[in-house]
Amino acid sequence: MYRITPATQSYAWGSTTAIQDVLALVPDGRPVAEAWFGAHASAPSIVETEDGPISLDRLIASDPARHLGGDVGSRFGSQLPYLLKIIAADAPLSLQVHPSIERARAGFADEERAGIAVDAPTRSYRDTNHKPELLYALTRFDAMVGFRAPRRAAELLADLDAPLAADLHSLLVSDPTSTGVRQAFEWLLLPDTRPGADDVAKFVDACARRLTEGSPSPRTDRTVIRLAAAYPGDPGAVTSVLLNPVTLRPGEALFVPAGAVHAYLRGVGVEIMANSDNVLRAGLTRKHVDVDELLRNVDCVAAPPIRIAPERVFTSTRIFYAPVDDFELSVTRLTDEGPIRIPGRGPRVVVCIEGEAEVSTQNDGSFLLTRGQSAFVPATDGDVTASGDAVIVQADVP
């Protein structure tokens, strides 16, 4: 077992205090959006070893059989299959989609042939992996995930006094299927049909008027207004009328599969995903936008957000099983009743998010983890037990 230090990402939409609070860091006034606990080559965690610090990806590569185990190695090669994050959104994130593994491999190969550096700002595919993800809320967490039923979206547009609303309503009423939704979504995003800033502003003003007069969906109108305030003139704000709103309470979890359009709006949570940094953006961002590639990947079939109910194990642990092979997430609340086993197998990342805990492995000693501290547990270290008064989050492989 090794102590690790996460890599932090200071994106503009992050919080100046939230991740610092979770990880017991001293705020320095800069926003911190994400803390990465993993071995992705673009921002690996740093591992403390007897020979000095080393990145987690290099540590794993030095002895994959020990660190990953035979089963994980046979399924995923020499890579840690997941990436665990703490995420804090003070402002809305981009309108985005993650690719399937087939599209990721093809897109990565295309950009390699084009000679685009893997760390270039204009790169869409930074690796060859898919990126399904699960979000576990630490605070109230607001998001938009997947498309609403076409008829419901049409209802929300029907009484908006704006030309853009009338055009979208017409598209959805004439074809209330996933094809109509795709046409409306593409019409808002593609360069040849994308509405201008004035049309977007009129749409936003109509939502603001309706909000004061009695809206059929105040939440939808507030979301449009908030997105437009953060990204003036961006038609991505208008697409929110087409999408499902979702709010997680602390302790609830949401799964976002490949192909699902989504945008996180605000909140603090734990994210676990396949080991990938592939993000295809269509708007609501100052980063690289690749509308064509997002549209090649997006699934426009209407479906409700996928909430994952946990299974309780040993009374103190809740395990969130996502419908993928790459990862699972467990949350264990410890009391002072003595050591308990934390279920899991293979290579594990353990993070203490509250209190302090003595964490031990079957074959390799123990660490005291206080709030914000974390460890990587190689597969050959065996079972993990913990005691104390704390909350422990663990990533492992099913």
N, C-alpha and C positions, 0 to 999 in steps of 0.2 A: 504494500500500500504506500502511496506517495501523496504528499501534499501538493496541491496545484494552485496556481494563481490564474484567474480568467483573463482573457484579452478583452478590453473594453472598447466600445465603438462610440464616438462622440458625434453622432448624427444630430442635425439641427432640431429634429422633432423630439429629442430626448428630454429628460428631466434633470434639473440641477441638483435634486435632492433624493429622488425615489430610490434609485439603485444604490446610491451612496448609503442610504438608510438600511436597505436590505443587506448589504455587504459590509456594513460598519466601516465605511470609508469617510474620510474628511472631505466635505464638498469644497471645490475650488472655484465655483461660479460657472464652470463649463457644463453644458448638457451632456449627460451620459445616457445613451439610448439602449445599449445592449451590453451585456457581459457574456462572453462565450466560454463555456466549459467544454472543451473538445479538442479535436485534432485536425480540424480543417486547415489545409495548408495556408490559407489566406490570413488566418488569425488564430494559431493554436495556443492553447493554454501552456503555461510554463510549469515545469515539474522540478521540485527540489529533490536532488539525488545526492548521494555521498560524494560524487565527483563534481558537484556543482549543478547549476540550472541547465535544463535542456527542454526543448519544446516537446509537447506530448506526441506529436506525429513522429518525431525522430526516436523518442523512447520506444514507441510501439514497433517501429521499423527495426529496431535493434534486436528484438526477440518477439516476433509476432505470435509464435506458438505459446509463449508464456503469457503475454499480455492479452491476447484475444481469445485463446483457446481453440481447440481443433474444430468444434462445431461452427463457431463464428468465422473462423478462417476459411473453412470450406465453402461457406455461403457468401462471404463478403470480401474474400481476399485478405490483404494485409492492412485494410483500413478500418478504423473504428466506425461502425455503421451509423452512428447518430451524432447529433450536436445538441447539447443542452445550453439554454440561454436564460438569463433574466432579462426581461424587456420592460421598458418604461416609456410610455407614449404620453407626452404632454400636448402634442399636436398631432393631427391626423397623418397617418402613413400613406404611402402611394397606393393607387388603384393598381392591383397586381394579380398575377397568376403564376403558379409554379408548374414546371413542365413534368410530363411523364418521363420515365427513364429512357424510353425510345427516342422521344424528342430531344432530351438532353444530350444523348450521344450524338444524334444527327446534328444538332445545333452547335455543339462544341466542335465537331469535326469541320463544319462549315466555317466557323470563325477562325479555326486554326489554319485552314487553307487560305483564308483571306488575309492572314498575317496580322490579325489583331492581337496585341499583347494580352495575356490572360488577366493582367491587372489594369488594363486600360479602362477609363471611365465609360467608353462607348461599347464595352463588351457586355453581352447579355448572358452568355454561358461561361461560367468560371470553372465548371467541372462537368463530369459526364453523368451525374446522379440526379435522380428525381428528388423532390422536396416536399413530401407530405409532412404536415406538422400538427402538433397538438398544443393547445394553450391552456394552462391551468391558472386561474385568476387568483392573484393575491389581494387585489382590491376590486371594486367594481370595474368591469372592463367592457367597453362599448366597441362594437365592430359592425361591419357589413360583410355578409358572406353569402355568395350564391344569388341566383335570380329569384325574384318573386314570381308567383303565378302571373301570367300575362294579363289576365282580366283584372287582377287586383292593381297592377301597375297602371293599367288604363283608367281605372276608377280614380286613382290619385291624380291623374293628369286632366281628367275631364273638366273640372271647374277652375283650372288655373288660367288666368287671363294673360296669356303670353303666346306669341306665335310659335315659339319652340315647343311649348306644351301641346299645342294643337297638332303640330306635325308628328310628334311622337305618339300622341293618342291615335291619330289616324293609322299609323303603321301597326300599332298593336291591335286595334279593333279589326282591321282588315285581315290580320293573320294572328290570332291569339294562340300561337304555338311557339315552340322553341325557335322555329325559323323566323317568326315575327320579332321575337326578342333579339335574336342575332342581328336582324336588319336594323332595329332601333339602336342597339349597342354600337354596331359598326358605323351607323350614320352619325352618331355623336363623336366618334373618335377618328375616322379616316380623314386624311387631309382634304379630299375633294368635297366632302359634305360636312365636315366639322363646323359647328356654329361659331360665329365670331364672339368677341368679348361683349359686344352690345346685346346680342341675343341672349347670352348667358345672364347678363345683368338684369334684363327684363324678366327672365324666368325666376331669378332669385327675388326680385322685387315682388313678383306675384305670390311667391311662397310667403314672403313677409306679410303681405296684405292679408292673405288667407289665414295666417296664424293669428292675427288680431281679430278677424271676423268670425272665426269658428272653423277650424281645420278638421277634415276627416282623419288626419294623421299628423298631429302636432310634432311628433318625433321626426317624421320624414321632413317636414318643413324646416325644423330646427337644424337637422343634419345638412340640408342643402345650404342653408345660410352660413353655418359654421365652416363648411368646406370652401364655400365661395370667399369667405373672409380670409381664410388661410391661403387660398390659391385663386386670386381674382381672375375672372375671365376663363378659367379652365372648365371645359365641359364635363370633366370628371365629376364635378359637383352635381351636375344634372343626372349623371348615371346612377346616383344614389337612389333615385326614385324607382329604379328598376331592381334594386337589390334588397335582400332581406336584412332588416336590422336585427341585431342580437345583443343582449346584455347578459354578462356573466356576473354572478355574485361571487364573493370570495369562496374558494373551494370548489367551484364548478369548472368544467373543462369543455373545450370545443375542439373538434377535429376538422382540419381543412385538407381535403385530398388534392392531388394534382389536378389541374384544370379548373379548380373552383376560383372564380374571381372574388377578391376580398380586399378590404381595407380596414386596418385597425384604427380606431378613432382616439381612444384615450384609456389609460389604465396601466396597472403594473401586473405582470404575470411571469410565470415560468413557461418557457417554450421548449419543446423537444421536437426534433425533426430528423429526417434523414440527413446524412452528413453532406450537405450541399449549400452553396451560396448562389443558386440560380434563381433570379427574380426577374420576371418579365413585367415591365411597367407600361401603363397606358396614360398616366396622368397623375395629378395631385402630388407632384414631386418636382424637385430641381435636379434629380439624377437623370440618368439616361432613360429615355422613353423609346420603346420598340413596339409600336402598335401592331404592325403586321405580324410579328412573332407572337405577341400575346393572343391575337385573334386566331392564329393557327392552333393554339393550345387550349383556348377557353372552352368550357362546356356550358352551353346556354340552356340546358334543360332545367326548368324550374324545380327547386328542391329546397326543403327547409334546412337550416343549419344543423350540423351533426353534433349533438351534445353527447359526450361520453360519460355514462354513469360508472362510478368506481365499484370494484368488488372489494369488500372488506376482508382482510386476512389478519388473523391473530388479534382481532379487535382494535389494534392500534394502527394498522396500516391499510391505506386505501390504494389500490392499484388501478391505473387507468390503462386499459388495453385498447390500443388503436388498431384498426384493421390493416396493419402493415407488418412486415417481418423485421423492420429496421430497429424498432425501439418500443419500450414501454416505460411508463413513469409511475413511481410510487411515492406516496407522502405518508410519513410515519410521525405520529405525535407521541413523544416519550414523556413518561412521568417518572417519579422517583421510586417506582416499584421494582426496579432491578433490570438487568440486561434482557433484551429481547432480540430475536433474529429478524433482520430485515430481509424479506423475500427477494429473490433475484438470482441471476446467474450470469456467467460470462464476464466481460469487462464492464465495470460499473463506475459511474461518477456519482459521488455523494456530496451534497451541499447542505450545510446547516443554515437554515433561514431564520430560526428563532432559538434563543437560549444557548445552552452549551451541552455537548454530548461526548461521552467517551465511546469512540468507534473502534471496534476490534475486528480482525479477520482471523479465520481459522488457522492460517499458516504463517501470518506475518505481523504479529504484534498489534499495537493499538495507537491511536492518536486522540488527543482532546481537540475537538472542533468547536470553536465558538462561533457566534453569529457571523455569517459571511465567509467562513472558512470552508474549504472543500478538499476532497481527496479523490484520487484515481485508484481503483482497486483492480489489479490484474485478474484475469480469469482463474489462474492457478492459486490465488490466495484463499479460495474457498468461501465459506459462508461469512456474512457480515453480521455482527451483533452490535448493539448500541445501548447505552444507558445514560440517564441524566434527565434533565427537564428541557426539552427541545423539540423542534420540528425539523425533520430530516427529509430532504427530497433526494430521490435516487433515480438515475437513468440506468437502464440495463437493456439486454437484448432478449426477446422472447424465445 
